Amino acid sequence: MSPGSTSATVSSFMSGAPVVVHDDEAIPAVADLLAGFEITGLPVVDYRDRLVGVISQTDLVRFRGSTVPWSGWHGILVRDLMSTPARTVTPEAPVDEAARLMTRARVHRLVVVDSRETPIGVISESDIIREIADCCDDG
């Protein structure tokens, strides 16, 4: 496959079965998930498991640097800090389209959703780099 080819799809390079967090979770639980899975962001879902936002390390670091006392963290919920709307892509989308969406939105990941807006994967900058390396190895 050559660079710029549109035959590589998001489904070929995304991380499937994403770790998600519910919007009513407390922030310390998010920090545990991010650290435990060694990931930088999580899709946020509501009680129907539909995507409602994304929460990232950056969101937590910005909040940590705010004036809210450390003792107040346990009362802060994911919905209070998450970024909305979540930037999404379908699994059938070409990887180059995903790269353009990330660039335009200035985000490091896109949530891959099905027709019900349920997260089925995540494609990140690292996945795009892997696609570039794979296409360049072919020739």
Buried (B, 14 or more C-beta within 10 A) or exposed (E): BEEEEEEBBBBBBBBEEBBBBBBEBBBEBBBEBBEEEEBBBBBBBBEEEEBBBBBBBEBBEEBEEEEEEEEEBEEBBBBEBBBEEBBBBBBEBBBBBBBEBBEEEEBBBBBBBEEEBBBBBBBBBEBBEBBBEBBEEEE
